[in-house]
Amino acid sequence: MDADELLKSYRAGEKNFTQVSLHSANLSEVYLPGINLAGANLARASLSQANLRGANLIEANLTAASLWRTDLSRANLIWANLKAANLIRANLTKVDLYKASLMKADLRLANLRHADLSGVNLSGADLRYANLSGAFLAGANLRGANLTGANLSKTDLSHSILTKAILFKTDLSYVDFTEVDLTDLDLRYCLVSGEISPEQGLLEAG
């Protein structure tokens, strides 16, 4: 099945496209809310500015896919592979990304408010200025992730890995750091516990 066939079938009322292969397909700006693409191969597909609100993408392969400004709010992406995907400015509010792989994904300015990111692999991901407020990141792997300017307020980071993560001007207010090793992390310029740390004030004054 190619992109045109899928769109034609969707418009006719069909929403079940499990295991479909759309490698490198162009689906930019399409309107596909609630579509079932569980297990689909969408590697390197272009889905920029598409509406996939509430879509079922369980175990879908989205490796290196383009999802710039894509609406994935409330979508189910459990166990999905989004390695090296472009998710700049994507809407991922309340998305379920349990155990998904987002290694080296580009999530700059993405909206991940109240998303389930438990057990997710975000190692090496670019999360600069992303909004993760209220997200559930328990057990997440954030090794080497760039969280510059990101909003992590009220997130659950318990049991997560933050080794070599970049935390610069990151909002960490009211974060649950239970069983998290913060050794060697520079938090001087971060917002912690609702107040700017004293070290930050001193550094900025100097």
C-alpha positions, -999 to +999 in steps of 0.1 A: +000+000+000+013+035-008+004+068+007-024+076-018-041+043-012-040+047+025-055+082+023-082+070+000-091+041+023-091+064+054-114+089+037-137+060+029-139+052+066-112+026+071-089+033+101-071-001+106-037-001+088-017-023+111+017-036+099+014-015+068+047-006+051+051+031+042+089+034+043+099+069+031+063+078+023+052+114+020+023+120+044+030+156+053+000+177+063-024+148+062-055+145+085-055+111+101-068+114+137-075+080+154-058+060+127-045+025+137-009+022+125+003-003+151+034-021+140+036+000+108+069+007+090+072+045+087+109+047+088+121+079+071+085+088+063+075+125+061+047+132+085+054+169+091+024+190+102+002+159+100-028+154+124-023+120+141-042+130+173-051+098+192-034+075+167-024+040+175+013+037+168+022+009+192+055-007+181+056+014+149+089+020+132+094+058+129+132+057+127+145+090+112+109+100+104+101+137+099+075+147+125+081+184+125+050+202+140+031+169+139+001+166+162+005+134+181-014+144+212-029+115+231-014+091+206-003+056+217+034+051+209+042+023+234+074+005+223+076+026+192+110+032+175+116+070+170+154+068+169+168+100+152+133+112+144+127+149+138+101+160+164+108+197+165+078+216+178+057+184+177+026+183+199+030+152+222+008+162+250-005+133+270+011+109+246+020+073+258+056+066+250+062+039+275+094+020+267+097+038+233+131+045+218+139+082+211+177+079+210+192+110+194+158+123+184+154+160+179+127+172+203+136+209+204+106+230+214+083+199+215+053+199+238+054+168+260+032+181+288+017+152+309+032+126+286+040+091+298+077+087+292+083+060+317+112+037+307+118+056+275+152+058+259+161+095+254+199+090+254+215+117+233+182+133+225+180+171+219+153+184+242+163+221+242+134+243+253+110+214+252+080+215+276+079+183+297+060+198+327+040+172+345+055+143+324+061+109+339+097+100+333+103+073+359+130+049+348+138+070+317+173+070+301+184+106+296+221+099+293+238+127+274+204+144+266+205+181+260+179+197+283+190+233+280+161+256+287+136+227+290+107+228+314+107+197+336+086+212+364+065+187+384+079+158+365+086+124+379+122+115+372+125+088+398+150+060+390+160+078+358+195+081+343+209+116+339+245+108+334+262+135+313+229+152+306+231+189+299+210+209+324+214+246+317+186+270+327+164+239+330+133+242+351+136+215+377+111+229+402+092+203+422+108+174+403+108+139+419+145+129+420+140+097+440+169+072+434+185+095+408+223+100+408+229+137+405+267+133+409+287+155+385+256+172+371+259+210+370+227+224+384+240+259+391+219+276+365+187+255+370+155+263+387+153+239+416+125+235+442+107+265+429+135+289+436+167+298+417+196+282+434+219+306+454+248+296+431+230+309+401+223+342+417+260+346+426+272+336+391+248+360+374+257+389+398+294+383+391 
